[in-house]
Amino acid sequence: MNQAQYEQIKLLPKIDLHVHLDGSVKPDTIRDLAKSQGKALPVASENDDLTPWMQIDESCTSLVEYLSKFNFVLPFMQTAESLERIAEEIVEQAAASNCLYVEVRFAPILHTLEGLSASDAIKHTIAGLRRGEQMFDVKARVIVICMRHDSIENNLEVIDAARDYYGKGVAAVDLAGDEAGFPPGLHREVFERASKYNLPITIHAGEAGGSNNVREAITELGAARIGHGVRITEDPSVMELVKSTRTPLEMCPVSNIQTKAVSGWDTYPIRRFMEEGILVTVNTDNMTVSGTTMNLEFEMLAEHCGFTLEELAQLTRNSAEAAFLSEEEKSELREAVQQALQKLGL
């Protein structure tokens, strides 16, 4: 790609539907939080770079190894102030990639180690996103995660807390964590309650686990979207299910390759999915852990998969279609995307 193409990609409107709060913390923010909270850092001086503790490198061998990076930041994300600041900064980072809308997901139960309740964690994350919306003119919503390894009881508590904020900042609920070790079916009761509350559902599936997890997520847990889903290539019947139900895939190319969900760019199935009529969206997953941005995701697709500006523009249209918003808000988002694309002649 030449410089002109890079510049054009930066100007494209974007939407990030799959970005984790704790995977997108700025290293300098952790340094500040450590200082204000009186917590030690594993570095010798204030000038030492924290990035190696927070970002994976080429040697990453699996999703489990990738997820270990989250353990470093979580001790610093146990207060109202830290959640609000990090949420606001995610909106700032999204704005830097020309995002019009972002859905930020996090597991509130992981932020209850020092006195916050799951409900408190949701409330303060929403407050940070709202501040970010006002400062950076990017619409932002929360997706509340249940953790695969957690108890049914804890996850039911999370669903109840999500219901209290649904339509007031919360857009949906999710299931995340070690997919290979904990298949979706273990949490059927949890998502039955989510369905009873009419909460939209997205499920991490078909990333570290096989295509059957995607089938289970859609047919048994009520998933309206699938996080990742790259391994549906293993079963044509699951690909057909995703296509026939118009279930959007929240693909995260840079992360999918880092976690070895896909072996490399030459086997990345995004173009195949689009050609088969599957509704594909592209997202960052974890901006810090993966060292990525929405701009970079689009650049990688142009460079490695030959995506044109028109095809990248279609990905943003797909994301507007897949957004967990009310019909009125979705219509406004579609219009904003269309206006931005028209200015670019797309």
N, C-alpha and C positions, 0 to 999 in steps of 0.2 A: 504494500500500500504506500502511496505517496503522501506527502504532507497535506495536500489539499483534501484528500479523502479523510484523513484523521480529523481535520478541521470540520468537515461536513458532518462526521459522526458525532462530534461534540455538540453540534447545533440541533441534532435530532431530539425531539421530545421523548422522554423515557418514563417508564413506570416500573417500580420494583415491588413485586408482590411477595417476595420470599427473602427477607433479610432478618437475621437474628440480632437482638439487642446486645447480648453478651459476646457475640462474635464480631462486633463492629465498634469496639471501644478504641478510642485513640490512645496510643502509648503515653503521650504526655498527660492525658487525663488521669490515667492510672497513677502516674507519678504524683500529680496534685492531690488525688484522693488519698494516697498512702500517707502523704504529709499531713493533710487535714485530719485524718483518722488515727494518726500515730501508729501506723502499721509498717512493718519492715518490708523492704524489697530485696530480691536476691541479686543486687548489683553493688559494686564497690563505691561508686560515686554518683552524684546527681546527673552527671553527664553521660553515664552509661546508657546505651540504647536498650529499651525494653522489648523491642520488636521480636528478637529471637524467642522470647518467652511467650509471645502472643500470636506468632505467625508460623505456619508450617512451611517446610521447604520441600525440595524435590524428593527427599528420602522418605516422605510419608508413605506408609504401606497399606493403610486401611482407614475406614471411618472411625473405628475405636481410637486409633492413634490421633486422628484429626480432632476428635472431641476432647482429647486430653488438654488441649490448649485453653478450653473454657475454665478449667479448674484454677488457672492462674488469676483470672479476673474476678471470679465470683466473690472472694472475700472482701473485695472493695466495693461491691454492689449490694450492700445490705442496708442502706439508708435512703430516706426520702430524697435527700439532696443529690446523692450519686445517681439514682435512677432518673431523676428529672434532668440532670445535666447530660447524661449519656443519651437519653431519648432526644433531647433537643439537638445534640450534636449529630445524631444520625440523620435528622432532617436537613441539617446544614450540609452534610456529606452528600445526601441525595440531590440537593439543589445544585451542588458543584458539577453533577453529571446531567443537569437539565431535566431532572425528574419533575413530573407534574403531580405524582401521587406515589405514596409508599405505604406498604403494610408491614409494620414492624412486629415481629413475633418474639415472645419470651415466655419462660416458665415461671410464674410468680412464686411457686413453692420453693424455688432455688434461692429466693431473696428473703427468706423468713428466718434466717439464722441469728439475727440480732434484734428481734422484737417486732418487725413488721409482720402483718398478716398477709395472706395471699391477696385479699381485697385492697389492703394498703398499697401493696406493690403495684397492682393494676392502676389504682388511682394516681399514684405519683408518676408512673410511666406515661399515662394519658396527659397529665399536667405538663410534662416535659415536651411531649409531641405537640401539644397545643401552642406552647411558647414557640416551638420551632416553626409551626405553621404561620404564626403571625410574623415572625422575623424573616422567613425565607420564602414565603408564598408557595409552599408545597403542602398539599393536602396529605394528612397522615392519620392512620388508624392502627389499632393494636389487634394482633391475633394472639390469643391466650393458649399456651402450650400445656398439655398434660405430658408427663414424662413416662416413657415405656416401662422403666424399671421401678416406678413408684407404685404404692398400694392403690387399690380400687378406692378405698376410703379417702385418701388424700386427693386423688384425681376427681372424685365426686365433689369435694370441697372446692376445687379449682373451677369446675363447671358451674357450681352455684355462684361463685364470685364473678365469673364471666357474665352470667345472666344479669347480674345487678348493673353491669356497665354496658350491656349490649345496646347499641344505638346511641351511646353516650361516650363513644371513643373506642369501644371494642367492636370489631367487625366479624370475628369468627373464633373458632377453637381448633386446636391441632393436637396431634400426637407425634412426639419426637424422641430421639435418643437412639440407643443401640438396637437397630431394627433386626439385625440377624439373631440377636439373643432374645428378643421379645416381640413376637409377631402381633399384628393388629388385633386378632381375635381375643387376646387376653383382656382387652378393655372394651368389650362389646357393651357391658352394662353402663360404662361411663358415657359412651356416645349415644346410647339409647336415651339417657337423660338429656344430653345436649339436643337431640332431635325433639324430645318432648318440649323443650324450651324454645324450639325453632331457631336454635343457633346454627349458622352455617358452619360446615365442617370441612377442613382440609387435613389430610393425613400424609406424613412422610412415609413413602412406600416405593418399592422398586429401586432402591438406592443400594443399600448393603444387603438387602434381602431380595428374593426372587419375585417373579411376576405374579405369583399367587397372592402375595401380600397386597398387590394393587387390586386384584379381584376382590379380596376380602374387605379391603378398605371401602370400595364402592358398594358392593352388594350387601355387606353385613354391618358396616359402621356408618354408612350414609355419607361418604365423602363426596362433596361437590367439586373438589379439586384434589389433585395429587401433587405432593411435594416430591420433585425429582422424576420418578417414574421411568428412568432410562432403561431399566431392565425388562420392560414389557416386550422388548424384541425377542425374549426367550419363548414367548407363547403367543402365536397368532390370534388365538381366541381372546386373550386379554387385550391385545391391540385393538381388536374389533369392538370389545366392550367399551374401551376408552373412547373410541371413535363414535360409536353408536349413541352413547350417553352424552356426547359432547363434554366430557370431563376434561377441563384444562389441565395441562401439565405445567408445573412450576419448575422449569429446568434451570439449572445453575451450572453452566458449562465449565467454568474454571474450577469450581469446587468438585464437580463430578469427576473430573480427570485427576485432581489431587487425591481424592479418596479412593481412587481405583474402581469407582462404580463403572467407569468405562476405561478401557486400556489406553486410549489416546485420541487425538483429534481425528485421525484417519478413520476411527470407528464410531465417532460421536454421531448418534442417530437423529439429530435434530432435523436435518433436511429430509430424511426419509419420512419422519413423522409428518412434516408439513405436506409433503407430496401425497401422503395417504389420507390427508384431510383431518388430522388430529390437531386440536387447538393447543398450540404451543406458546408458552410465554418464557421469557428469559430474565433471570434475576441474579443477584449477587451472592445470596446465602449468608456469607460472613465477610464483610469488607476487610476487617483486620486479619482474621485467621487466614483467609485466602489471598490477602494482598490484592484485592480487586475493587473495582467500581463498575457502575453501569456503563460508563464510557469504555472501560477496558473489555467488558463482556462483549459489547458490540464490535469493538476492534478485533478481538480474537475470532469472532464469527466471520468477519470480513476477510481476515488474513488466512485462517485455516480452513474455513468451510465455503469460501467464495461468496458470501452473502453480499448482495447489492444494497444500496441505500433504500430502494423500494422494499426489499425483503425485510430489512431491519425496521423500516417504518411499519410494516405489517405486524411485526412482533409487538410493537407498542399498541397498535389497534387491538390486537388479541388480548393484551393485558387489560385494556380499558373494558373489554367485553367480559373478562374473567373477574374483575374487581368485586370484592365483597362490599358493595355499596347499595343504597336504596336506588330504585329505578330513576328517581329524579337526579340524584347525585351522579349516577352512572351516565345518564344522558348529558349532564354538564361536562363530565370528564371526556366522553367521546367527542363532544364539540370542541373542547380545548385542544385535544390531540389533533383533530382535523384542521383547526385553524393554524396550529403550529406547523403542521406538515404542508399546508397550502402555501405558507410563507416561504417554504423551502422548495416549492414547485413539485411536491410529492403528493 
